[in-house]
Amino acid sequence: MWYYAIIAGCSAAFSAILAKLAFTDTSEVILFCIYIFGYIICNIFMWYMHTIAMRELSSSLKAVAINTATNFILTGVFGHIFFAEVHSVQWWFGISLIFCGAMTVIQSQEEKEKEG
């Protein structure tokens, strides 16, 4: 059931890309509207998947940790792919710390479940 949280994180990351596209120097109103509509749809879908993940996983904290880690990592990767953003080693180190923290939270929740 953890895959619902990953899908939610992917949707949130894609939503961030659409928002960035909407507010670039685009003079086309139709493109702005399409990007904003996509942004709204992606956010609705993200919350839908996140809600399912919180219901299906044994702990809502797991859903939040997986969703957040997926969102942050993919936002950086998508920024590099779509906008040629260059991230420093310090940025990647920070993302790896976020990922490790999320995995620590998940692991501690699983240990609590085994004990109790």
C-alpha positions as CSV (number, residue, x, y, z in Angstrom):
1,M,0.0,0.0,0.0
2,W,3.0,2.3,0.2
3,Y,2.8,2.8,-3.6
4,Y,-0.2,5.1,-3.0
5,A,2.1,7.5,-1.1
6,I,4.7,7.3,-3.9
7,I,2.1,8.1,-6.5
8,A,1.0,11.0,-4.3
9,G,4.5,12.3,-4.1
10,C,4.9,12.0,-7.9
11,S,1.7,13.9,-8.4
12,A,2.9,16.7,-6.1
13,A,6.2,16.9,-7.8
14,F,4.5,17.2,-11.2
15,S,2.2,19.8,-9.8
16,A,5.2,21.9,-8.8
17,I,6.5,21.7,-12.4
18,L,3.1,22.8,-13.8
19,A,3.0,25.8,-11.4
20,K,6.5,26.8,-12.4
21,L,5.6,26.6,-16.1
22,A,2.5,28.6,-15.4
23,F,4.4,31.5,-13.9
24,T,7.3,31.7,-16.4
25,D,7.4,34.5,-18.9
26,T,4.6,33.1,-21.0
27,S,2.4,35.6,-22.7
28,E,-0.1,33.0,-23.8
29,V,-3.1,33.1,-21.6
30,I,-4.3,29.7,-22.9
31,L,-1.0,28.1,-21.8
32,F,-1.3,29.7,-18.4
33,C,-4.8,28.4,-18.0
34,I,-3.8,24.9,-19.1
35,Y,-0.9,24.8,-16.6
36,I,-3.0,26.1,-13.7
37,F,-5.7,23.6,-14.5
38,G,-3.2,20.8,-14.6
39,Y,-1.7,22.1,-11.3
40,I,-5.1,22.0,-9.6
41,I,-5.9,18.5,-11.0
42,C,-2.5,17.2,-9.9
43,N,-3.0,18.5,-6.4
44,I,-6.5,17.0,-6.1
45,F,-5.1,13.7,-7.3
46,M,-2.2,14.0,-4.9
47,W,-4.6,14.5,-1.9
48,Y,-6.8,11.6,-3.1
49,M,-3.8,9.2,-3.3
50,H,-2.4,10.6,0.0
51,T,-5.7,10.0,1.7
52,I,-5.8,6.4,0.4
53,A,-2.2,5.9,1.6
54,M,-3.0,7.1,5.1
55,R,-5.9,4.8,5.2
56,E,-4.1,1.7,3.8
57,L,-0.8,2.0,5.6
58,S,-0.6,1.0,9.2
59,S,0.6,4.5,10.2
60,S,-0.3,7.9,8.6
61,L,3.2,9.0,9.5
62,K,4.6,6.5,7.0
63,A,2.4,7.9,4.3
64,V,3.6,11.5,5.1
65,A,7.2,10.4,5.1
66,I,7.1,8.5,1.8
67,N,5.0,11.2,0.1
68,T,7.3,14.0,1.3
69,A,10.5,12.2,0.3
70,T,9.2,11.2,-3.1
71,N,8.0,14.8,-3.7
72,F,11.3,16.4,-2.7
73,I,13.5,14.1,-4.7
74,L,11.3,14.1,-7.9
75,T,10.9,17.9,-7.7
76,G,14.7,18.2,-7.9
77,V,15.0,15.6,-10.7
78,F,12.1,17.2,-12.7
79,G,13.7,20.6,-12.2
80,H,16.9,19.4,-13.7
81,I,15.1,17.6,-16.6
82,F,12.5,20.3,-17.5
83,F,14.4,23.5,-16.5
84,A,18.0,22.5,-16.7
85,E,18.4,23.5,-13.0
86,V,21.8,22.6,-11.6
87,H,21.8,21.4,-8.0
88,S,24.9,21.6,-5.9
89,V,26.4,18.8,-3.9
90,Q,25.1,20.5,-0.8
91,W,21.5,20.3,-2.2
92,W,21.8,16.6,-3.0
93,F,23.3,16.0,0.4
94,G,20.3,17.7,2.0
95,I,17.9,15.7,-0.1
96,S,19.7,12.5,0.9
97,L,19.3,13.6,4.6
98,I,15.6,14.1,4.1
99,F,15.4,10.6,2.5
100,C,17.3,9.0,5.3
101,G,15.1,10.8,7.8
102,A,12.0,9.5,6.1
103,M,13.4,6.0,6.1
104,T,14.2,6.3,9.8
105,V,10.7,7.3,10.6
106,I,9.3,4.4,8.6
107,Q,11.7,1.9,10.2
108,S,10.9,3.1,13.7
109,Q,7.1,2.8,13.0
110,E,7.6,-0.7,11.8
111,E,9.6,-1.6,14.9
112,K,6.8,-0.2,17.1
113,E,4.2,-2.3,15.2
114,K,6.3,-5.4,15.8
115,E,6.6,-4.7,19.5
116,G,3.0,-3.7,20.1
